[in-house]
Amino acid sequence: MSEAADKGKRAKAGVVMAAATFSMAAASGIQAALYLHSFGIDGRTDGFFVAFALYTVFGVFSQSIRVTSAPLLVDAKRSLPLREFAATLVLISIPVALLTIPLANPLSFLLAPGLSEADRAVTQEALPILGGAMILQLWAAGGATVLAVRDRFNTIAGAYIAGAGAGLVVYLAVSGSAGELSLGYSMLAMAVVTCGLMLAGLRRSARGATETAPRRSLRLRRLVADAGLILGRTSIYLAFNALYLITLSLTTSFAPGDATVLSYAYLFASYLVAGTAFALGMSRIADMSREARSDPRRAFGDTVPQGFRYSMLICAPALALFVAAGAPVIGVVFSASLHPDDIRTLQEFGALLSVWTVAALLVNLMLPAMFALGRARITNLMAPPLLVVHVAVSLAGGALFGSLGVVGAAFVAPALFAAAMLRTGAPEIAGHLAREVSRDALRFILAAAACFGLGATLGTAVGSTFGGAVIAGFLGTVLYLGLLPFVAPTQVELFRRLLGPLLRARRTGPQAAT
């Protein structure tokens, strides 16, 4: 395959996975809006979202298996047989079922120490439902791993998009009777459809695929060893995403509803990260694993700066739009469910998570590179200090500034973690990459802040909250798009080259193909 064709394949895979992620984000956003309208913000919603946070963390952990297990499936020397890989995922799901179903009561105390008994009861009721969804999403992620190795990204994206649609339909069907648990049933339906379509896609793709590893009998000892290998390679993802669970649990000790507000703000920010950096990492892991053997520096140098630049191009204005316009519009539309203080807290949490997003983008771009380079062991050794640092800074932030301090401290551990990976994974080019990503972060953040800040300033003069928010969003978007050719000329030119032929084809119709 030529270099141009190879780059085209990578770009297509990244776009397909990003489209699937943003489709899921759109479905989740609609459900979040409906949930907010129906149940508002109180201790019971805090109780549900604490359980939902565990589902979210495990969901990202399941997706990370696609990054960490892909090298095991393409390694010619120690490739993992597919049958054995599937059995290992079933084995991993057993403790998940035990924790979320028979042990849901003690787990709810651990997850929501600051909630009242009545509010924590919602956590306990939600855990078995979400536990089933977690198991099915784990199996779906395993199927997606194999499909990605076989370059079946359209099948993966289709399964996730169909699952998101099914979840939305089920939410609309049960929201009247299931109460605060309705979002949990939606996640379960989404997992059922996604997993089913992944398995069907695996069956179709197996016809022309050849397995590199020889078949061997399933033995419990070997499966336990395989589970240890997969979990060991993936523990850093579990630890990294558990940081949010810790942050959310600590916010339950402050004002009622803060955990719910944080859940909405984090939902937006995390989907931005997932749809950009994480999607790019997933689409590149198999290729990076192959390329790293010939030139290890390419794992970092080819993916991290370019991926971070495109991610920031999207994430910076999206977060600025959320703070300047999105939160005020939510306050007007859901005025019966939200107090003005809740909207102010939502804006503050969104602004604080903007800093976290920068660090999270870098982490999600660097982790696949570290695994491609075979640095899984040293990466996972960073998990314990990562958790210790996060707990320490979160407790300090909470003691000083309450829930704002807890959320504001969320970026510290990820930023230190990204710096450590850069130093250990690419020491020869670490200084150059650090300067490059720092410049990119600053230029996009400052551009977005200036554009949407000016829009918010002019919008405030209107007087109407809704009108001012609309003006802030519209003007900020126009200014940002107008500024992009000066801030990111290379990226704008690339988008122009990619979109130009498509637009010309639509204008000229079938004759364009001749």
N, C-alpha and C positions, 0 to 999 in steps of 0.2 A: 504494500500500500504506500502511495506517495505521501510526502509530508503534508501537502495541502489537503489530500483526502483524509489523512489521519486527523488533522486539526478540525476538518469539517465534521468528522464523526464525533469527536469529543464535544464540539460545540453543540451538535444536535442532541447528544445524550444529556448534556447539562441543561439545555433548554427544555427538553421533554420532562426531566425530573423536576425542574423548577416550576413548570406549568402544572404538574401534578400536585406539588406542594402548595402552590398558591390556590389551586382549586379546592384543596382540603381546607386551606385557610379561609377561603370565602365561605364554604359551608359552615365552618366553625364560627366564623364571625356572625353569620345569620342566626345560628343557634344561640350564640352568646347574647345577641341583641334580644331575641325572643325570651330567653331565660331572665335577662335583666328586667324586661317589661313585666313578666309574670311574677317574679319573686323578689325583685328589688335587691337590697343589700342589708343583711342582718346577720345574726349569729348562726342561723340555720344554713344560710348560703355559705358562710365561712366553713361550717362543718362539711358541706358537700365538697367545696373546692379544696379542702385539705386532702380528702381522699382522691379527688381528681388530680391533684398535684402528683401523687404517687403514680397514678396511671400515666400522666404526662412524662414523668421521669423515666419510668420503665419503657414507655413507648420510644423515647429517644434512645434509650439503652438498646432496645430491640433493633432499631434502625442502625445503630452503630455496629451491630454484628455484621451488617453488610460491608462495612469498611474493614473490620478486623478479621473476618473469616474469609474474605475473597482471596487473600494471599495463600491461605491453606488449600484452597480449591484449585489454584493455578500453579502451585509449586510442583514441578515435575518430580522432585525427589521424595517429598513427604506429603503428597496430595491426600486429602481426606476423602474417602469414598462418600458418595452422596447419600447412600442408604444409612451409613453410619452417622453422617452429619445430621440427618433428619431425626434419627433415634436419640442423638445427643440433645437436640432441642426439646424433645419430649421429656427427657430426663430433667432438664433445667426447669421445665414448667411445673414440676411436681412441688417443689418448695413454694413457688408462687401461689399455687392453689391452696396449700396448707396455711400460709400466712393470711391470705385474704378471705378465706371462707371459715374454717373452724376457729382460727385465731384472730378474727376480725375485731373482737372486743378489746383484747389487750393492745392490738396494733393501733386502734383508734386513740387510746390513751397516749401512746408514744407519739403519734402524729399531731395531735391537737391538745397539748397540755394546758393551754390557756382558755379553752372553751368550757362552757357550762355542760352539765350532764345531758340536758335536753338537746343542745346543739351538737354535742359529740355523738349522740345517738344517730344523727343523720350520717356522720362519717362511718359508723359501724354498719349501717344498712347499705351504704353505697359500695363498700369494699368488695363484697362477693360479686356484685354485678360487674364492677370494673376489673376485678380479678379475672373473670372469664374473658373479658375483652383483652386484657394484657396477655393472656396465654395465646389467644388466637393471633394477636398482632405479632407475637414472637415467632410463631410458625409462618406467618405471612412474610416476615422479614427474612426468614431463612429461605423461603421460596424466591424472594426478590434477589437474594445474594446469588443463587445459582443462575437465575435469569440474567442478571447483570454480567456474570462471567460469560454467558452465551450471547451477550449483546442484544438482549430482548428488552430494551428499555421501554418500547411502546407498550408491551404487555404489562410491565410493572406500573407505568403511569396509568394505564387504563384501569387496572385493578384498584389503585388508590382513588382515582376519580369516581369510579362506580361506587366504591365503599362510602366515600364522603356523601354522595347523593343519597344512598340508602339510609345513612345515618340521619340525614336531614328529614327524610320522609317519615322515619320512625319517630323522630322527635315530635313532629307535628301531630302524629297519631296518638302519642301517649302523654303529651304534656298536660292534658287536662286531668288525667287520673293518677299519674305517677308523682306529681308534685316535684320537689327538689331533686328527685332521683331520675327525672325524665332524661336529663343529659347523659346519665350513666347508661340507660337503655339504648340511647342513640349510639354511644360508643360501642356497645356490644353488637348492635346490628351492623355498624360499619366494619367491625372486625370480622364478623361472619362472612360478609360479602367479599371483603378484600382477600381473606385467606382462601375462600373457595375459588376465586378467580386466579389467584397465584398458583394454586395446585393444578387447576385446569391448564394454565399456561405452561407449567412445567411438563405436563404430560405431552402437550403438543410439541414443545421444543426438544423433547428427548428423542424424537424420531431421527433428527439429523445430527445429534450430538454424540460425541465419544467421550467416555469417562477416562481420565488419565490414571486414576488409582484403581488397582485391582479390587474386586469384591472380596470380602472376608466375613466370616461369621460374626454376629453381634455378641459380644461378651460384656457383662456388666462392668468388669474391671476396666476394659478398654473404653467403654462409654463414660465412665467416671473420669478417666484420664483425659478424654476428649473434652468433657464438660469443663474440667479444670483448665485445659488449654484455652478454650474459647472464652471462659469467664476471666481467666487471667489476662488475656489480651484485651478484654473489653472492660475490665474493672475501672480503668481510668475514665471511660465514658460514664459509667454508673456514678462514680465519685463526682465528676464534673457536674452532671445534671442533678445530683443530690444536693448541690449547693442551693438550688432554688427551693427544694423541699425544706431545707434548714431555714432559709430566709422566710418562707411562708409560715412555718411553724412558729417562729419567733414573733411574727407580727400578730399572732392570735393573742398575745399577752397585752396588746395595747387596745385601741378603740375598736369596738365591735364593727365589723364591716371592712376593716382595713385589709384583711386577708382576701376578701372578695374583690376589692378594688385592685389590689396587687395582681390577682389572678387575671383580671381583664387586661391590665397593662402588660403583663408578662406574656399573655397569649399573643398579643400583637407583635411585641418585640421578638419573641422566640420564633414565630412563623417567618418573620423577615430573615432571621439567621438561617432557619431551616431551608427557606426557598432560595437562598443565595449561596452562602459558603458551604453549608452542609450538603446541599444538592450537588454542588460542584465537586466536593470531596468524594461523594459516593460514586459519581459518574466517572471519576478519574482513578479510583483506587486500583482497579485491575491493571490499567495501563501503567500507572506509576510503579506498581510492583514489578512489572516486566522491565521498565526503563531503568529503575534504580540499580539493576545489576551491571549495566554498562557505564552509567554516569550518575553516581549518587547525588550530586548537586542538583540535578534536574528535578528531583522530587520536591525540593523547596523552591528553587529558582524559577521553574516553569509554572508552578501552580500558585504559590502563596501571594506574591505581589500582584499578579494579574487578577487572581480571584478576589483578593481584598479590594482592589480598585473598583471592580465592577459591583461588588457587594456594597461598598460604601456609596457608590453612585446612586443606588436604589434605596438603601437603608437610611441614609442621612436625611433626605427630603421626606421620606415616609414618616419618620419619627417626629420631625419638625412639624409636619402637617397634622399629625395626631395631637401634639401638644397645643399648637396654635388654633386649630380649627376642629379637629375630631372630637376632643373632649367637650368643648362648649356645645357642639351640636348634639352630642349624646345627652348633655344636661338638659337641653331644651326638649328634645324628643321624649326623653324619659323623666320629665320633671316630676311626675307622680311617684316615681320610684327612687329618685336620687335627690339628696340635699345638696345645696351649693357647695358645702364643705367637701362632699364626696367628689364633686367635679374638680375642685381645687387639688384634692389629694391625688386624683387620677392624673392631672397634669404634672404634678410634682413627681409622682412615681414614673411617668413616662419620660420626663426630662432626665431623671436619675438613671433610668434603664438605658438611655442613649449612650452613656459612658460604658455601661456593661456590654452593650451591643458591640462596640468596637473590639473589646477584649474577646468576646464570644466568637466573633467572626474569625479572628486570628487563630483561636484555639481550634475551631472546626476546620480550618484550612491546614493547620500544621499537624493535627493528629493523623490524618491519612498519610501524610508524608513520612511521619515517624514510623508508622507501621510498614509502609512500603520499603523503608530503609532497614527494616529488621530491628528497630529500636523499641520493640514492645516492652521488653523487661524494664529498661530504664525509665520508660514513660509511665508504666504502672507503679513503679517505686515512688513516683511523685504524688500518688493519690493520697496517702496518709497525711503528708505535710500540707497538701492542698486543702483537705478538710479541716485540719487544725487551724490553719491561718484563717480560713473563712469563718469558722465558729468564733475565733478570738476577735476578729475585726467586727463581726456582726454584733456580738455582745457589747463591745465597746461603743459601736455606733448607736445601738439601742439605748444604752445607759446615758449617752450624751444627748441624743436628738430624737428618741422614741422610734416610731416605725420609719420615719424618714431616714434616720441614721442607719437602720438595718438595711433598707433598700439601697441607700447611698454607698454602703460598704460592699455591695455585691460585686463590684468590678475589681476589687483589690486582688483577691486570690486568682481569678482568671488571668489578669494582666501579668502577674508574677509567673504563672504557669506558662503563658505564651513566651515570655522572655526566656524561661529556662529551656523550653523546647527548642527555641531558635538557637540558643547557645550550644546545646548538646547535639542537635540534629544537623546544623549547617555552620560549624564554627568558622569555616573559611570565608563565608559570605554573610555572616551574622550582622556585622556592622553595617554593611551596605543595605541589606534587607530591612534592618531596623530603621535606618534613615528614610528609606523609600516608603515604607508603610506609615511612618509617622507623618511625612509630608502629605501623603494621600489622605490620611485621617483628618488632618487639620484643614486641608483645602475644602474637602467636602462638608465637614461639620460647620466651618465658618461660612461657606457659601449658603448652606441650608439655613443656618441661624440668621444670617443677614437678610435673606429673601423673605423668610416667613416671619421674622421679627418685624420687618418693615410692614409686611402685610397685616400683622396683628395690631401694630400701632395705628395704622390707618383705619383698620376695621373697628377699633375701639371708639373712634370718633363718631361712628354711625349711631351709637347709643343702643341699638337693639342687639342683644346677645347673639341671636341666630344670624341676623344680617351681618354683624361684625365678623362672626366666625366664617361665614361664606366668603366674605371679601378677603379675609386673611388667607383662607385656603386657595382661592382663585388667584389672587395677586401673587402670593408666595410661589405658587406653581409656575405661573407665567414668568416671573423673574428668574426662578431657578433654571427653567428650560432655556431662557434667553442667555443665562450666564454660562451654561454648560459648554458651549463651543470654546470659551476662554479658559474654563477650569479643567475640562477634560477633552481637548480636541481630538486626541487619538481615539477615544472611546466613541465619541460622536461620529467620527468618520467611519468607524467600523460598523456602527449601527446603520449608517446611511448606505453603506455598500451592501449590507445584508438585506435591508428593507427595500432598497431601490428596485431590484428586479421584480420583487413581489408586487410592489405598487404599480409598476409599469405593466405587468402581466394582467392585473385587475382592470386597468384602464383600457388596454387594447383587446382584451378578451382572448378567444381561441387563436387569433392570428399571431399572438405573441409567441406561440410555440413554433411557428413556421419560420 
